[in-house]
Amino acid sequence: MTFWLVIGFFICQRLIEMLVAKRNEKKVKAIGAIEFGAGHYPYMVAMHAAFFLSLIGETWLFHRDPSRFFLLLLAFLLAVQVIRYWALWSLGTYWNTKILVVPNATIVKKGPYRWLKHPNYMVVAIELMFIPLLFNAFITAILFTCLNGWMMMVRIQTEEKALNQYLLN
């Protein structure tokens, strides 16, 4: 039961974020946003879906029990959500799961963006490592931490190039 509550929370969170991203995409495209990284985007979405399937599969197939550090890990993950929503709130309509750049807009430097260039990517990296650890799903934790590292190298390079080309500093 605990497993499904926790996983359900994170899956619902992702689905709601996709709805917000779609709404924001329409708004910024209406003011001239240009999309970058469309080629890798489906792979990123597939990776996130595969993460949850892997987590469910590993936990079920190998009869993984919750970690003895479950409450500590869960508290940490919930605290990290504050950074996620602070980042999303700081970007407002500009936040998206896609790389959408409005030419000549100003780079956001408020909220966590004062200290980190990509706070939401940091949150995702933490989640992909620590959500599986809640249930001792070490294979999923290692595999998706590595896959996400590769995806973030591609994504951040694409995003930085687009931002440097089209935004005002």
N, C-alpha and C positions, 0 to 999 in steps of 0.2 A: 504493500500500500504506500509506504513512504517513497519507494522508488518511483511509482507512477505519479505521485504528487509533485515530486521534485522535477522529474523529466517533463511532466505536463506543464509545469510552470515555465520552464525554459523553451519548450516548443511553442506554447501560446505566446510567449514574449516575442519569439522570432516571427510568428505569423502576424502579430499586430504590427511589428516593425515593418514587415513587407507592405502592409496596407498603408502605413504612414509614408513609406518611401514612394509608393505609387502615387499617392496624393501630392507629395512634394515634387516628384518628377514632372507631373503635369504643370504645376505652378512655375517651376524654373524653366521648363522648355517653352512656356508661353512668353517668357521674357528673354529668350534667346540662348538658353543653355545648350552646350555642345557636349555630347557623350564621348567618353574615352574608355578604352578597355572593354568594349562590348564583346570582344572575342574570348576573353578569359572569364567574363561574368557568369556564363552558364556553368563553368567548371567550379567556380566558387560556391554557387548555389547548390550544386550537386555534392560538393564536399561537405557542406553543412548538413544537408539531408542525410548523407552517408554517415556522418558523425553520430547522429541520433540512432540510426539503424544499427550501427556498429555497437554503440553503447548498450542498446536494448539486447542485441544478439549476444554480446559477450557476457552480459550480466545473467541472461537466461541460460545460455548454453553451458557456462562454466559455474553456474550457481553461486555467483558472487554475492557475498554478504556486504552490508554497509560497513564502511571503514570504522575502526574504533575511534577515529578522529572526526567522525561524521559531523557532529555539531560544530566543531571548530572550523572545519572546511566549509560547511554551509554558511556559517556566520561570515566568513571571509568572502565567499561568493556573493552573498547578499550585500555586503558592504561595497564590493566592487561595482554593483549595480548603480550605486550613487554616482560613480564616475561616468558610467555609461549614459545615464539620463542627464547628467550635467553637460556632457559633451553634446548630446542630441539637442538639448535645450539651447545651448550656446550657438549652435549652427542654425537652429530654427528651420525655416523652409529650405535652406541649403543642405540640410542633412539628407543623405541618401545611401542606399546600399550600392548604387551605381556611382560611377565617377562622372558627375555632371558639373560642368564649369560654365558660369555666366561670365562672358568676356567683360573685362574692365571692372569687375566687382572687386571689392577690397577683401583681402585675406582676413578671416576671422582670427582675432588674437585675444578673445575674452574667454572666461571660464577656464577649463583645464588647458585650453589652447595657448594660454599664457606661458605654460611650462612644457607642454608636450605637443609635438606636431601631429601625432596620431593617437590621441587617447583612446578612442573607441577600438582601434586595432589592438591596443594593449589589453583592453578588457576582453576582447574575443580570444586573444592568446591565453589569457589567464583561465577563461572559461573552458577552452578546449583541453587544457591540461588538468584543471581541478574538478570539473564536473564528473569525469570518469573516476577520479580518485575518491569521490564520495562513496563509490560502490566497488572499490578495488579493481576497477576495469583498467588494468595497467596497459594492456595491448592497445586499447582505444586511445588512452592518454598519450602514449608514445607515438603511435601512428599518426594521429591527427595533429599533434603538436608539430611533427615534422612536415606533414602536408600543409598545414597552415603557415609554417615558416616559409616554405617555398612560395605559396600563394601570396603572402605579404611582400616578399621580395619583388615579385612581378607587379603586384598592385600598387605598392608605394612608389616604385620607379615610374609607373605609368601616371599616377596621380601627381607626383612632383613635377614631372615634365609638363603636364597639362596646366597645372597651377602657375608654374614659372612662365609659361608661354602666354597665358590669357588673363592673369589676374594682376591687380595693382598691389604692390607691397605696402 
